[in-house]
Amino acid sequence: MAFTETATDFINDDTPGYVLATVGGVEVGALFDNDAQALGIGFSGMEARKPSIMCASADVSTAVHGTTVVIDGDNYTVGNVYPDGQGMTTLELKTA
């Protein structure tokens, strides 16, 4: 049996973390993650924020390292692009 879901079945305003992001001047629906992540450095460890968004690959097909991303008025640039081969892409972001 084939899957019939599309990205909009997973990325919509009912999904926790949903935002409208502007990626390279184009507004796209995305799932924003900006949780602290343990770095495992030092005796007590350290944490850092590593923001990312997950989008439909078709919506961010032109995104490359350095592409501007705006989320809720905050400016980022794309650090890495990770397509999953199944129609979704995660963009790791850097604070601009």
C-alpha positions, -999 to +999 in steps of 0.1 A: +000+000+000+014+034-010+015+064+013-008+092+003+003+118+028+018+151+016+040+176+035+009+197+043-005+167+063+024+172+087+033+209+083+003+230+091-009+255+117-022+227+139+012+211+143+033+222+173+062+243+163+045+255+131+057+289+118+056+308+086+092+313+076+106+335+048+133+314+030+152+333+004+123+358+001+096+331-003+071+324+026+068+287+035+052+267+062+078+251+085+083+234+118+108+254+139+130+238+165+152+260+187+156+237+218+188+236+238+211+207+229+237+191+252+272+195+238+289+170+261+318+194+268+335+197+302+326+181+336+291+194+338+285+197+301+273+227+281+242+235+261+237+255+230+208+264+208+209+249+173+179+264+155+165+245+125+133+243+104+118+213+086+100+221+054+086+204+023+116+199+000+097+215-029+093+247-009+130+251-002+146+235-033+167+266-039+179+270-003+217+267+000+244+276+026+240+314+033+203+317+022+185+343+044+157+329+066+133+352+087+112+337+114+090+359+136+112+389+128+145+371+137+171+368+109+190+336+103+211+322+075+212+286+063+242+267+076+234+232+063+207+216+041+195+181+048+170+166+024+156+133+037+149+118+003+112+115+012+100+150+004+111+168+036+142+190+041+158+203+074+176+236+072+201+241+100+202+278+108+227+303+121+219+336+138+225+364+113 
